[in-house]
Amino acid sequence: MEYCLGSASDIIEVHKRPLKEEEISAICEGVIRGLVHLHNLGRIHRDVKAGNILLTENGTVKLADFGSASIKCPANSFVGTPYWMAPEVILAMDEGQYDGKVDVWSLGITCVELAERKPPYFNMNAMSALYHIAQNDSPSLQNSSNWSDVFRRFVDSCLRKNPTERPSSSKLLQHPFIARPRSSHVIMDLIHRTKAAVRDLDNLNYRKMKKILMADNETDSQLGDTDCEFYSFSFLFALYNLLLL
């Protein structure tokens, strides 16, 4: 596939804040269209999350990472990322099979992730989270006053514990949260804003490195001019790579 700028998870980390509701809606529409195609082929993704939703240079949403996908439907394997895993996947070994509705659950969890920067139960270890997902009531948006009724209803419909009550991916395309009018430039505006934030962060890191380097040079008076120049360049390069990590 072509080069992608990054994932929805990367965008959250860059801005250090949740996405806007209109941005979540636009991203979800792209994911759902991918799921509709996948489910029509009798496949199940089984690992839908912000980290596997990629954005291209022209604003196209790509559903990526099919390493956990099932090529048959229904399936019964215990596969996926714990915090995004549907209850029926967790219980499949004891209670039977599941279908593409598990991707709809994961999309609902992804909506919470995009709205709150983390999925439900993320403060727990994976095994505890799996237990709570299987045994507790469905999670929901915590700061509900920050979001519209239509968004809350969309998340709630995706997170029905009983998969028979959960809408299919094709049905989700008709939900008002997805179908309602919005600007066609939502994702491109998000990409441009993210690029600007990354440039600002790079400039900030450069200024920090320069300040550290100047302070280091002032205290290192024993080095000769040539040695000091080489040392400064090497130190700057190493520090820059360290900050990128």
KAQUIVEN-V52783 format. One record per residue. N is the residue number from 1. RES is the residue in one small letter. SS is DSSP state (H for helix, E for strand, C for the rest). PHI is phi in radians with two decimals (NA if undefined). OMEGA is omega in radians with two decimals (999 if undefined). Layout:
n/res/ss/phi/omega
N/RES/SS/PHI/OMEGA
N/RES/SS/PHI/OMEGA
//
This chain:
n/res/ss/phi/omega
1/m/C/NA/-3.12
2/e/C/-1.25/3.12
3/y/C/-1.15/3.08
4/c/C/-1.98/-3.06
5/l/C/-1.17/-3.11
6/g/E/2.85/-3.09
7/s/E/-1.80/3.05
8/a/H/-1.08/3.08
9/s/H/-1.14/3.10
10/d/H/-1.07/-3.12
11/i/H/-1.10/3.11
12/i/H/-1.07/-3.11
13/e/H/-1.19/3.13
14/v/H/-1.16/-3.05
15/h/H/-1.48/-3.14
16/k/C/1.02/3.11
17/r/C/-2.72/3.09
18/p/C/-1.15/3.05
19/l/C/-1.36/3.05
20/k/C/-1.33/-3.09
21/e/H/-1.06/3.13
22/e/H/-1.12/3.11
23/e/H/-1.20/3.10
24/i/H/-1.09/3.13
25/s/H/-1.06/-3.12
26/a/H/-1.13/3.12
27/i/H/-1.15/-3.14
28/c/H/-1.08/3.13
29/e/H/-1.05/3.10
30/g/H/-1.09/3.12
31/v/H/-1.14/-3.10
32/i/H/-1.10/3.11
33/r/H/-1.08/3.06
34/g/H/-1.16/3.13
35/l/H/-1.18/3.11
36/v/H/-1.02/3.11
37/h/H/-1.06/-3.10
38/l/H/-1.13/-3.10
39/h/H/-1.19/3.08
40/n/H/-1.15/3.09
41/l/C/-1.52/-3.12
42/g/C/1.36/3.12
43/r/C/-1.96/3.07
44/i/E/-2.25/-3.10
45/h/C/-1.23/3.05
46/r/C/1.25/3.07
47/d/C/-2.62/3.11
48/v/C/-1.31/3.09
49/k/C/-2.87/-3.06
50/a/H/-1.03/-3.13
51/g/H/-1.16/3.14
52/n/H/-1.86/3.05
53/i/E/-1.89/-3.06
54/l/E/-1.82/3.10
55/l/E/-2.07/3.13
56/t/C/-1.65/-3.11
57/e/C/-1.05/-3.11
58/n/C/-1.65/3.04
59/g/C/1.56/3.09
60/t/C/-1.40/3.10
61/v/E/-1.62/-3.12
62/k/E/-2.10/3.02
63/l/E/-1.56/-2.97
64/a/C/-2.12/3.07
65/d/C/1.10/-3.14
66/f/C/-1.74/-3.13
67/g/C/-1.16/3.13
68/s/C/-1.82/-3.03
69/a/C/-1.19/3.05
70/s/E/-1.81/3.13
71/i/C/-1.59/3.06
72/k/C/-2.32/-3.14
73/c/C/-2.48/0.16
74/p/C/-1.37/3.12
75/a/E/-2.29/3.12
76/n/C/-2.50/-3.12
77/s/C/-1.45/3.07
78/f/C/-1.50/-3.01
79/v/C/-2.42/3.07
80/g/C/2.41/3.07
81/t/C/-1.77/-2.93
82/p/H/-0.80/-3.00
83/y/H/-1.19/-3.13
84/w/H/-1.82/-3.00
85/m/C/-1.38/3.13
86/a/C/-1.28/-3.13
87/p/H/-0.98/-3.09
88/e/H/-1.22/3.04
89/v/H/-1.24/3.13
90/i/H/-1.11/-3.07
91/l/C/-1.67/-2.99
92/a/H/-1.07/-3.09
93/m/H/-1.13/-3.13
94/d/H/-1.75/-2.95
95/e/H/-2.03/3.04
96/g/C/2.03/-2.94
97/q/C/-1.81/3.12
98/y/E/-2.49/-3.11
99/d/C/-2.25/-3.07
100/g/C/-1.15/3.09
101/k/H/-1.09/3.11
102/v/H/-1.16/3.09
103/d/H/-1.23/3.09
104/v/H/-1.16/3.06
105/w/H/-1.02/-3.11
106/s/H/-1.07/3.08
107/l/H/-1.14/3.08
108/g/H/-1.08/3.09
109/i/H/-1.13/3.11
110/t/H/-1.11/3.07
111/c/H/-1.06/3.08
112/v/H/-1.09/3.12
113/e/H/-1.05/-3.13
114/l/H/-1.22/-3.11
115/a/H/-1.54/-3.07
116/e/H/-2.27/3.09
117/r/C/1.31/3.10
118/k/C/-2.49/3.07
119/p/C/-1.33/3.07
120/p/C/-1.02/3.09
121/y/C/1.18/-3.07
122/f/C/-1.18/3.10
123/n/C/-1.39/3.11
124/m/C/-1.73/2.98
125/n/C/-1.28/-2.99
126/a/H/-1.05/-3.10
127/m/H/-1.16/3.10
128/s/H/-1.13/3.12
129/a/H/-1.08/3.13
130/l/H/-1.06/3.13
131/y/H/-1.10/-3.11
132/h/H/-1.16/3.11
133/i/H/-1.08/-3.09
134/a/H/-1.29/-2.98
135/q/H/-1.81/-3.05
136/n/C/-1.54/3.00
137/d/C/-1.14/-3.13
138/s/C/-1.08/3.04
139/p/C/-1.25/3.12
140/s/C/-2.63/3.08
141/l/C/-1.15/-3.06
142/q/C/-1.31/-3.12
143/n/C/-1.60/-3.00
144/s/H/-1.10/-3.13
145/s/H/-1.18/-3.14
146/n/H/-1.45/-2.99
147/w/C/-2.21/-3.12
148/s/C/-1.29/3.10
149/d/H/-1.08/-3.09
150/v/H/-1.18/3.08
151/f/H/-1.20/3.13
152/r/H/-1.08/3.12
153/r/H/-1.17/3.09
154/f/H/-1.08/3.13
155/v/H/-1.09/-3.13
156/d/H/-1.09/-3.14
157/s/H/-1.20/3.10
158/c/H/-1.22/-3.02
159/l/C/-1.82/2.99
160/r/C/-1.27/-3.11
161/k/C/-1.10/3.13
162/n/C/-1.43/-3.07
163/p/H/-1.08/3.12
164/t/H/-1.21/3.11
165/e/H/-1.60/-3.12
166/r/C/-1.51/3.13
167/p/C/-1.21/3.03
168/s/C/-1.30/3.13
169/s/H/-1.11/3.13
170/s/H/-1.17/3.10
171/k/H/-1.19/-3.13
172/l/H/-1.11/3.12
173/l/C/-1.08/-3.12
174/q/C/-1.60/-3.12
175/h/C/-1.16/-3.13
176/p/H/-0.98/3.13
177/f/H/-1.11/-3.14
178/i/H/-1.62/-3.01
179/a/H/-1.45/-3.07
180/r/C/-1.16/-3.11
181/p/C/-1.10/3.04
182/r/C/-2.72/-3.13
183/s/C/-1.08/3.11
184/s/C/-1.33/-3.09
185/h/C/-1.81/-3.04
186/v/H/-0.99/-3.06
187/i/H/-1.25/3.11
188/m/H/-1.11/3.08
189/d/H/-1.10/3.11
190/l/H/-1.11/3.13
191/i/H/-1.11/-3.14
192/h/H/-1.10/3.12
193/r/H/-1.16/3.12
194/t/H/-1.21/3.09
195/k/H/-1.05/3.13
196/a/H/-1.11/3.12
197/a/H/-1.15/3.12
198/v/H/-1.16/3.10
199/r/H/-1.08/3.11
200/d/H/-1.09/3.12
201/l/H/-1.16/3.09
202/d/H/-1.08/3.13
203/n/H/-1.12/3.11
204/l/H/-1.11/3.12
205/n/H/-1.11/3.12
206/y/H/-1.12/3.13
207/r/H/-1.12/3.09
208/k/H/-1.11/3.14
209/m/H/-1.12/-3.12
210/k/H/-1.11/3.13
211/k/H/-1.13/3.12
212/i/H/-1.11/-3.11
213/l/H/-1.14/3.13
214/m/H/-1.13/3.11
215/a/H/-1.16/-3.14
216/d/H/-1.19/-3.13
217/n/H/-1.16/-3.14
218/e/H/-1.17/-3.10
219/t/H/-1.60/-3.07
220/d/C/-1.81/-3.06
221/s/C/-1.38/-3.09
222/q/C/-1.41/-3.12
223/l/C/-1.39/3.05
224/g/C/-1.27/-3.10
225/d/H/-1.05/-3.11
226/t/H/-1.17/3.14
227/d/H/-1.08/-3.10
228/c/H/-1.15/-3.14
229/e/H/-1.12/3.13
230/f/H/-1.15/-3.14
231/y/H/-1.09/-3.11
232/s/H/-1.10/-3.13
233/f/H/-1.12/-3.12
234/s/H/-1.12/-3.14
235/f/H/-1.14/3.14
236/l/H/-1.10/-3.12
237/f/H/-1.13/-3.13
238/a/H/-1.15/-3.12
239/l/H/-1.18/3.13
240/y/H/-1.11/3.11
241/n/H/-1.12/3.13
242/l/H/-1.13/-3.14
243/l/H/-1.18/3.10
244/l/H/-1.14/3.11
245/l/C/-1.21/999
//
